[in-house]
C-alpha cells in the first residue's frame, strides 16, 4: 500500500515536499518535526493541479509567535510548474485551513515579549482596568489573568471566556460584561477556539501570498 502511494505520488511531488521543508526552515526562527505530504501525481502537477497539501510541525517560532503545534491543509491548488527550472507558482493565492495549538506558557511568553506585549497590555486595560498584565493561566477551560498590582487579590480576579464570531476572536469578562476583539489580519478567518488538555486550539483559514 505505502509503496503504491509513493509510486503514485511521483518524484515531482517528493521534490516539492523537500522545497517546502526548506522554505519553512528559512521562514521560521525555530521549527521541528516537520511532516509534509503532497497528494498529487507528477502528471497532475505538470498539468497545473495539486489535490492536497498537508503540513504538520511542532515547536515553532514564526516572527516571535510561538506555537506548540501547527497543522495546515490546502486543497485543489492551481499551479504553474516549470519542469525545466523546477519553479513553482500558484495561479492565485491559495486558501489553507489550519489548526494552531499553544500552551499557557507559550501564550505568556508571547504576550510578555517586546513584539507582542501591546496585545497583553490591551487585554489587561480593557478587561481588567489595569496598566499591565503579568500572567495568564488556564483554569476550567477559561483564562485567568493575574494582576501586576501587588494589592490585587488573585481570587477576586474574574475569569475570561474566549469566543469567536464573524471570523474574529473575542475575550469576554462576564463579571463586568466587557468584551474586546483580538486584532488579527483581515485575511485570517477564525472558525473556532477551544481549550483542551491545557492547550489553546485555534481553527481557521487564511489566504497565503507567494
C-alpha positions in Angstrom: 0.0 0.0 0.0 2.7 2.5 1.0 4.8 1.6 -2.0 1.9 2.1 -4.3 1.2 5.6 -2.8 4.9 6.6 -3.2 4.8 5.5 -6.9 1.5 7.3 -7.5 2.9 10.5 -5.9 5.9 10.7 -8.2 9.3 12.3 -8.0 8.0 15.8 -8.6 5.7 15.8 -5.5 8.6 14.5 -3.4 10.8 17.3 -4.8 8.2 19.9 -3.9 7.9 18.5 -0.4 11.6 19.0 0.1 11.3 22.5 -1.3 8.5 23.4 1.2 10.6 21.9 4.0 13.5 24.2 3.1 11.1 27.2 2.8 9.6 26.6 6.3 13.0 26.3 7.9 14.1 29.5 6.3 11.0 31.4 7.3 10.9 30.3 10.9 13.4 31.1 13.6 12.7 27.6 15.0 10.7 24.6 13.8 10.9 20.9 14.3 9.3 17.6 13.5 8.2 18.8 10.0 6.0 16.4 8.1 4.8 17.4 4.6 2.6 15.3 2.3 1.7 16.4 -1.2 -1.0 14.3 -2.7 -0.6 14.6 -6.5 0.8 12.6 -9.3 3.6 14.0 -11.5 1.2 14.3 -14.4 -1.3 16.3 -12.4 1.4 18.7 -11.2 2.6 19.2 -14.8 -1.0 19.9 -15.8 -1.2 22.5 -13.0 -3.1 20.8 -10.3 -2.3 19.6 -6.7 -5.1 17.7 -5.0 -3.9 18.3 -1.4 -1.0 19.5 0.7 -0.8 18.6 4.4 1.8 20.1 6.7 2.5 19.3 10.4 5.2 20.9 12.6 6.0 21.4 16.3 7.9 23.8 18.5 7.5 26.7 16.1 8.8 30.3 16.4 7.5 32.4 13.5 8.2 36.1 13.8 8.3 35.6 17.6 4.9 34.0 17.6 5.3 30.7 19.4 3.2 27.5 18.8 3.4 24.0 20.2 1.8 22.5 17.1 0.6 23.7 13.7 -1.4 21.7 11.2 -2.1 23.1 7.7 -4.1 21.7 4.8 -4.7 23.2 1.3 -7.0 21.6 -1.3 -7.4 21.8 -5.1 -4.4 24.1 -5.8 -4.0 25.6 -9.2 -0.3 25.9 -10.0 2.2 26.7 -12.8 5.1 24.3 -12.6 8.1 24.6 -14.9 9.9 21.3 -15.1 13.0 22.7 -16.8 13.7 25.2 -14.0 11.8 23.4 -11.2 10.0 26.6 -10.4 6.5 26.5 -8.9 4.0 29.4 -8.9 0.4 29.5 -7.6 -2.0 30.9 -10.1 -4.0 32.6 -7.3 -3.5 33.0 -3.5 -4.3 29.6 -2.1 -6.5 29.2 0.9 -5.3 27.0 3.8 -7.2 25.5 6.7 -5.2 25.5 9.9 -5.1 24.3 13.5 -2.7 26.1 15.8 -2.1 24.9 19.3 -0.2 26.7 22.1 0.2 26.2 25.8 -0.3 28.5 28.7 3.5 29.0 29.0 3.9 29.9 25.3 1.0 32.3 25.4 2.6 34.2 28.3 5.9 34.2 26.6 4.3 35.8 23.5 2.1 38.3 25.4 5.0 39.5 27.5 7.5 39.7 24.7 8.7 43.1 23.3 6.9 42.5 19.9 3.5 41.4 21.2 3.1 42.9 24.8 0.9 45.6 23.3 -1.8 42.9 23.0 -1.3 41.7 26.6 -1.5 45.3 27.8 -4.7 45.9 25.8 -6.3 42.8 27.4 -5.3 44.0 30.8 -6.5 47.6 30.3 -9.8 46.8 28.5 -10.9 43.8 30.5 -9.4 44.5 34.0 -8.7 48.2 34.1 -5.0 47.5 34.9 -2.0 49.1 33.3 0.0 45.9 32.6 -0.6 42.2 32.5 1.6 39.8 34.5 0.5 36.3 33.7 -2.4 34.4 32.1 -3.4 31.0 33.5 -5.8 28.4 32.2 -8.4 27.2 34.7 -11.5 25.3 33.9 -11.1 26.0 30.2 -11.1 29.8 30.8 -8.4 32.4 31.2 -7.4 34.0 34.5 -5.1 37.0 34.3 -3.1 37.8 37.3 -2.6 41.4 38.2 0.8 43.2 38.3 -0.7 45.3 41.1 0.5 44.0 44.5 -2.7 44.9 46.3 -4.9 42.9 43.9 -6.2 39.6 45.3 -5.9 36.8 42.9 -9.2 35.2 44.0 -11.0 38.4 43.1 -9.8 38.4 39.5 -12.6 37.2 37.2 -12.2 34.6 34.5 -12.2 35.4 30.8 -14.2 33.5 28.2 -12.9 33.2 24.7 -15.4 33.1 21.8 -15.4 33.5 18.0 -17.9 35.4 15.8 -17.7 36.5 12.2 -14.2 35.2 11.9 -12.7 37.1 14.8 -11.6 36.2 18.4 -13.3 37.9 21.3 -12.5 37.8 25.0 -15.3 38.5 27.5 -15.2 39.2 31.2 -18.6 38.0 32.4 -18.3 39.9 35.7 -18.3 43.4 34.1 -19.6 42.4 30.6 -16.6 43.9 28.9 -15.6 42.4 25.6 -12.7 43.0 23.3 -11.7 41.8 19.9 -8.2 40.4 19.5 -6.5 42.1 16.4 -5.7 39.7 13.6 -5.0 40.2 9.9 -8.1 40.6 7.7 -7.3 37.6 5.5 -7.4 35.3 8.5 -10.8 33.8 9.4 -11.1 32.1 12.8 -13.7 29.4 12.9 -13.4 28.2 16.4 -11.2 28.3 19.5 -11.2 25.8 22.3 -9.1 24.8 25.3 -8.4 21.1 25.7 -5.8 19.4 27.9 -4.4 22.9 28.8 -3.8 23.6 25.1 -5.4 26.5 23.3 -6.5 25.3 19.9 -7.3 27.8 17.2 -9.1 26.6 14.0 -9.5 28.8 10.9 -8.4 29.5 7.3 -6.4 32.1 5.5 -5.2 33.0 2.1 -1.5 33.0 1.5 0.5 35.1 -0.9 3.7 33.8 -2.5 
